[in-house]
Amino acid sequence: MKPLVSVIIPSYNHAKFIKFRIESILNQTYQNFEIIIMDDVSPDNSRDIIEEYRNHDKVSHIIFNEKNSGSTFHQWNSGILKYAKGDYIWIAESDDMCDQSFLEKMIEKITLNEKIVIAYAQSTRMNSNNEKTGSWITWTQDMKGGDIFNTSFQMNGTEFIKRFMLFKNVIPNASGVVFKKEIFLAFSGALPHLRTNGDWDIWIKILSKGDVYYCSEELNYFRYHDNSVIANSIKGNRLQRKYQEYKEQVLLKNSVQNTVKGFPLLARTNKILLLKSVFICKALAIGNYLIGTRKGV
């Protein structure tokens, strides 16, 4: 029997895109899934659009929060820990889309070999008009050994962490990922206080427990627009942005240090990266303070 996949849609302020998101899930060639929609008090008309699917047989739960959770990772945890019935999880972010064969190809690989705990596909860049504008293959091209991402592969998770994940989140979009629920539960979910790096952290945790499968086909359509997480993360004063970025890096690498403590080489490498992030974070804090002093802030 084909395994059940729980599809979590964390929704916030994406009324323009969420119908495309839901329809791209419903049109999958792999059909053994449930949809769990988690709306985090969207100020637009997302609720009205979501309600259109209230009685759809594939939609098992629709949850409208009474108060904004403050982190998409609260939504991940709530959807998976409280409601998901499937053995596999797909976090389908509310502004993204995908190829109709995405889920079939991910499930085929992740169930073929019990060592595989996480599978993901390459992403296409897409704008707010549903136009494809490029490929996320460029995200890894500047890395040592980055040419491996030109073709599909399976790799030991700790090797993948060592070669790539300690340095960059080479799994750029949760919408392109399917993972085993039991591994997520073993870590009690994602860390909501890692506001921009909670996905990076949980990927490393999952990878520490088994193999990864990477599909080089661009089956996920990762949307970039004015209200996307990426767009919002690059707004504001450049020095302040860099400080917040490295502050998040320190929190992330502290968590990773605990994850990789049983792997001496990974732990040593991550410790060096942690100390570097701490140094840069302190330097940026001083820089922000001096600028604020000059401006009389």
C-alpha positions as CSV (number, residue, x, y, z in Angstrom):
1,M,0.0,0.0,0.0
2,K,1.3,3.5,-0.8
3,P,2.2,5.4,2.3
4,L,0.2,8.4,3.4
5,V,1.9,11.8,3.1
6,S,0.8,14.7,5.4
7,V,1.0,18.0,3.5
8,I,1.3,21.0,5.8
9,I,0.5,24.4,4.3
10,P,1.7,27.2,6.7
11,S,-0.3,30.1,5.4
12,Y,0.3,33.8,6.0
13,N,-0.8,36.8,3.9
14,H,-0.5,34.9,0.6
15,A,-4.1,35.3,-0.8
16,K,-2.6,36.0,-4.2
17,F,-0.8,32.7,-4.3
18,I,-2.5,30.2,-2.1
19,K,-5.0,28.9,-4.6
20,F,-2.2,28.1,-7.0
21,R,-0.4,26.4,-4.1
22,I,-3.4,24.2,-3.1
23,E,-4.3,23.3,-6.7
24,S,-0.7,22.3,-7.5
25,I,-0.9,19.8,-4.5
26,L,-4.4,18.5,-5.5
27,N,-3.1,17.9,-9.1
28,Q,-0.2,15.6,-8.0
29,T,0.1,12.3,-9.7
30,Y,0.7,10.7,-6.3
31,Q,-2.7,10.9,-4.5
32,N,-2.3,9.3,-1.1
33,F,-2.0,12.4,0.9
34,E,-3.9,14.6,3.4
35,I,-3.7,18.4,3.4
36,I,-3.5,20.4,6.7
37,I,-3.8,24.1,6.3
38,M,-2.5,26.3,9.1
39,D,-3.4,30.0,8.7
40,D,-1.5,32.4,11.0
41,V,-4.0,35.2,11.2
42,S,-3.5,36.5,7.7
43,P,-4.6,40.1,7.3
44,D,-5.6,39.6,3.7
45,N,-8.5,37.5,2.3
46,S,-6.6,34.2,2.6
47,R,-9.2,32.8,4.9
48,D,-12.0,33.2,2.3
49,I,-9.9,31.3,-0.2
50,I,-9.0,28.6,2.2
51,E,-12.6,28.1,3.2
52,E,-13.4,27.1,-0.4
53,Y,-11.6,23.9,0.3
54,R,-13.3,23.2,3.7
55,N,-15.2,20.2,2.4
56,H,-12.6,18.8,0.0
57,D,-11.9,15.1,0.7
58,K,-8.2,15.7,0.6
59,V,-8.3,18.4,3.3
60,S,-8.2,16.8,6.7
61,H,-7.8,19.9,8.8
62,I,-8.1,23.7,8.5
63,I,-6.8,25.7,11.5
64,F,-7.1,29.4,11.8
65,N,-5.0,30.7,14.6
66,E,-6.6,33.3,17.0
67,K,-3.2,34.9,17.6
68,N,-0.2,35.1,15.2
69,S,2.4,32.6,16.3
70,G,5.3,34.8,15.4
71,S,7.2,32.0,13.6
72,T,6.4,29.7,10.7
73,F,8.2,26.9,12.7
74,H,5.4,27.1,15.3
75,Q,3.1,26.3,12.4
76,W,5.3,23.4,11.3
77,N,5.3,21.9,14.8
78,S,1.6,22.3,15.4
79,G,0.7,20.8,12.0
80,I,3.0,17.8,12.4
81,L,2.8,17.1,16.2
82,K,-0.9,17.6,16.6
83,Y,-2.6,16.7,13.3
84,A,-0.4,14.8,10.8
85,K,-1.4,11.1,10.3
86,G,1.1,10.3,7.5
87,D,4.5,8.6,7.8
88,Y,6.0,11.3,5.6
89,I,5.8,15.1,5.7
90,W,5.8,17.7,3.0
91,I,5.9,21.4,4.1
92,A,4.2,23.1,1.1
93,E,4.7,26.8,1.8
94,S,1.6,28.8,0.8
95,D,3.3,31.0,-1.9
96,D,5.1,28.2,-3.8
97,M,4.1,25.7,-6.5
98,C,5.4,22.5,-7.9
99,D,5.5,20.1,-10.8
100,Q,2.6,17.5,-10.7
101,S,5.2,14.7,-10.4
102,F,7.0,16.1,-7.4
103,L,5.4,14.0,-4.7
104,E,5.5,10.8,-6.7
105,K,9.2,11.1,-7.5
106,M,10.1,12.0,-3.9
107,I,8.1,9.2,-2.4
108,E,9.4,6.7,-4.9
109,K,13.0,7.4,-3.7
110,I,12.4,7.8,0.0
111,T,10.5,4.5,0.2
112,L,12.9,2.6,-2.0
113,N,15.7,2.6,0.5
114,E,15.0,2.6,4.3
115,K,18.3,4.5,4.9
116,I,16.9,7.6,3.2
117,V,15.3,9.9,5.8
118,I,14.9,13.1,3.6
119,A,14.5,13.7,-0.1
120,Y,14.4,17.0,-2.0
121,A,14.3,18.3,-5.5
122,Q,16.0,21.2,-7.2
123,S,14.0,24.4,-7.3
124,T,13.1,26.8,-10.1
125,R,13.0,30.5,-9.3
126,M,9.5,32.0,-9.9
127,N,8.2,35.5,-9.6
128,S,4.8,36.8,-8.5
129,N,3.4,36.4,-12.0
130,N,4.1,32.6,-12.1
131,E,7.0,33.3,-14.5
132,K,10.0,31.1,-14.2
133,T,13.1,33.4,-13.9
134,G,16.0,31.0,-13.3
135,S,17.3,28.0,-11.3
136,W,18.4,27.6,-7.7
137,I,21.3,25.5,-9.0
138,T,23.3,28.8,-8.8
139,W,22.9,28.6,-5.0
140,T,25.5,25.8,-4.8
141,Q,27.7,26.5,-7.8
142,D,30.3,28.5,-5.8
143,M,30.8,25.8,-3.3
144,K,33.6,23.3,-3.3
145,G,32.3,20.2,-4.9
146,G,29.1,22.1,-5.9
147,D,29.1,20.5,-9.3
148,I,27.6,17.3,-7.7
149,F,24.3,19.1,-7.7
150,N,24.1,18.9,-11.5
151,T,22.9,15.3,-11.3
152,S,20.7,13.3,-8.8
153,F,22.4,11.4,-6.0
154,Q,22.0,9.6,-2.7
155,M,24.5,10.4,0.1
156,N,25.1,9.6,3.7
157,G,23.6,12.3,5.8
158,T,26.7,13.1,8.0
159,E,28.8,13.3,4.8
160,F,26.3,15.7,3.4
161,I,26.5,17.8,6.6
162,K,30.3,17.8,6.5
163,R,30.6,18.7,2.8
164,F,27.8,21.3,2.6
165,M,25.3,21.9,5.4
166,L,27.8,23.2,7.9
167,F,28.6,26.0,5.5
168,K,25.4,26.8,3.7
169,N,21.8,25.6,3.7
170,V,21.9,23.8,0.4
171,I,18.3,22.8,0.8
172,P,17.0,26.2,-0.1
173,N,13.2,25.7,0.2
174,A,11.1,23.5,2.5
175,S,8.5,23.2,-0.3
176,G,10.9,21.0,-2.2
177,V,11.4,18.5,0.7
178,V,9.8,15.3,1.9
179,F,11.0,13.7,5.1
180,K,10.2,11.0,7.6
181,K,7.9,12.1,10.4
182,E,9.4,9.8,13.0
183,I,12.7,11.6,12.7
184,F,11.1,15.0,13.1
185,L,9.3,13.7,16.2
186,A,12.5,12.3,17.7
187,F,13.8,15.8,17.9
188,S,10.5,17.2,19.2
189,G,10.1,19.4,16.1
190,A,11.8,22.5,14.8
191,L,13.1,25.4,17.0
192,P,10.7,28.4,16.6
193,H,13.3,30.9,18.0
194,L,15.5,30.2,15.0
195,R,13.3,32.6,13.0
196,T,15.2,32.4,9.7
197,N,17.2,29.2,10.2
198,G,14.8,26.8,11.8
199,D,14.6,24.8,8.6
200,W,18.4,24.6,8.3
201,D,18.7,23.4,11.8
202,I,16.0,20.6,11.5
203,W,17.5,19.5,8.2
204,I,20.8,18.9,9.9
205,K,19.1,17.0,12.7
206,I,17.2,14.8,10.2
207,L,20.4,14.2,8.1
208,S,22.3,13.0,11.2
209,K,19.9,10.0,11.3
210,G,20.2,8.7,7.7
211,D,20.8,9.3,4.0
212,V,19.6,12.2,1.8
213,Y,18.3,11.8,-1.8
214,Y,18.7,14.8,-4.0
215,C,16.8,15.1,-7.3
216,S,18.4,17.4,-9.9
217,E,15.1,17.9,-11.7
218,E,13.5,21.3,-11.0
219,L,10.3,20.0,-9.6
220,N,9.7,22.7,-7.0
221,Y,8.8,26.3,-7.9
222,F,10.3,28.6,-5.3
223,R,8.6,32.0,-5.5
224,Y,10.3,35.3,-4.9
225,H,8.1,38.3,-4.4
226,D,7.9,41.5,-2.3
227,N,6.3,39.7,0.6
228,S,8.4,36.5,0.6
229,V,10.5,35.5,3.6
230,I,13.7,36.1,1.5
231,A,12.5,39.6,0.4
232,N,11.6,40.6,3.9
233,S,14.9,39.3,5.3
234,I,17.0,41.7,3.1
235,K,15.1,44.9,4.0
236,G,16.5,47.6,6.4
237,N,19.9,49.0,7.2
238,R,22.7,46.8,5.8
239,L,24.8,46.8,8.9
240,Q,21.8,45.9,11.1
241,R,20.8,43.2,8.7
242,K,24.3,41.6,8.8
243,Y,24.2,41.8,12.6
244,Q,20.8,40.0,12.8
245,E,22.1,37.5,10.2
246,Y,25.1,36.6,12.4
247,K,23.1,36.6,15.6
248,E,20.9,34.0,14.0
249,Q,24.0,32.1,12.9
250,V,25.3,32.0,16.5
251,L,22.0,30.5,17.6
252,L,21.9,28.0,14.8
253,K,25.5,26.8,15.3
254,N,25.0,26.4,19.0
255,S,22.0,24.1,18.2
256,V,24.1,22.3,15.5
257,Q,26.9,21.8,18.0
258,N,24.6,19.8,20.2
259,T,23.3,17.8,17.2
260,V,26.8,16.8,15.9
261,K,28.5,16.3,19.3
262,G,28.7,12.5,18.5
263,F,30.6,13.2,15.3
264,P,34.1,14.6,16.3
265,L,35.0,16.0,12.9
266,L,31.7,17.7,12.4
267,A,31.8,19.1,15.9
268,R,35.3,20.5,15.5
269,T,34.4,22.1,12.2
270,N,31.2,23.6,13.5
271,K,32.9,24.9,16.6
272,I,35.3,26.9,14.4
273,L,32.4,28.3,12.4
274,L,30.5,29.1,15.7
275,L,33.5,31.0,17.1
276,K,33.9,32.9,13.8
277,S,30.2,33.8,13.9
278,V,30.4,35.0,17.5
279,F,33.4,37.2,16.6
280,I,31.7,38.8,13.6
281,C,28.4,39.2,15.5
282,K,30.3,41.2,18.3
283,A,32.1,43.3,15.7
284,L,28.8,44.2,14.0
285,A,27.2,45.0,17.3
286,I,30.0,47.5,18.0
287,G,29.6,48.9,14.5
288,N,25.9,49.4,15.0
289,Y,26.5,51.0,18.4
290,L,29.0,53.5,17.0
291,I,26.8,54.5,14.1
292,G,23.9,54.9,16.5
293,T,26.1,57.1,18.8
294,R,27.1,59.3,15.9
295,K,23.5,59.7,14.9
296,G,22.5,60.5,18.5
297,V,20.3,57.4,18.7
